[in-house]
Amino acid sequence: MTQLKTSLVQCDLRWEDPQANHEQLERILGELDSRDTDLIILPEMFATGFTMNSQQMAQPMEESQSVAWLQTQAKARNCVMTGSVAIKDEGQYYNRMIWATPNGQISYYDKRHLFRMAGEHERYGMGKNRQIVELKGFKLLLSVCYDLRFPVWTRQQPAQGEHFEYDALLCVANWPAPRRKPWRTLLQARAVENLAYVVGVNRVGEDANGLAYSGDSMLVDFKGETLIDHPENTPFIETGTLDKTELNAFREKFPVWQDADHFTLLPGVG
């Protein structure tokens, strides 16, 4: 497979109301399925908004209604569903990005960089491992919001004998409007420095803390060019295509990777 159809879902979120958000998202998604897309990407904490009320709102991993909802939607639509959820697992709380496939399998990534300005580091556990998933011949690195500011964490770390670790970086977010310029700039920067597609999905609206979100969800190609860009503060769904043939051709034509600095993350964090 050389193409991956990817759907960005930019929407408002109901505060701390998973059932309402599930129902709203079903209405927004409508009949979107594998005839139109391979992958549907929802914002960070799509079931609750960016809540720091972890003890009350985090759902046990094995009993999570939001994880089950993702699995049900993935099966019904015959495509992968992803987005992050507040999860409780083995006594700890995580901002966990779930990757749900049509056959019921689950992979996940726990947010590594916790937004201390909101106290997230005091209410959720720090993720320790990167997560790369595969879909239709594409390798995809999962990330959540604040992770985007830390280029070492998302930098290509190819194994010996390989040139690239992943083909696209996925970032789900609740990134407030006052910092929209860094969001837009960093999405493009991560694409350019990693010679990879970058997909950033953010929310719109205002949360219970009075924070406004401008969306700015984007699909950026490996040259930093925007393929999907909605700077208006409005909900939308749009599907873009990642093309492996074009990506590989550019990597061969412009082999910046040959001059990259080699490094290794410290044990326990890579």
Buried (B, 14 or more C-beta within 10 A) or exposed (E): EBBBBBBBBBBBBBBBBBEEBBEBBEEBBEEBBEEBBBBBBBBBBBBBBBBBEBEEBBBEBEEBBBBBBBBBBBBEBBBBBBBBBBBBBEEEBBBBBBBBBBEEEBBBBBBBBBBEEBEBBEBBBBBEEBBBBEBBEBBBBBBBBBBBBEEEBBBBBEEEEEBBBBBBBBBBBBBBBEEBEEBBEBBBBBBBBBBBBBBBBBBBBBBEEEBEBBBBBBBBBBEBEBBBBBEEBEBBBBBBBBBBEBBBEBBEEEEEEEEBEEEEEEEEEE
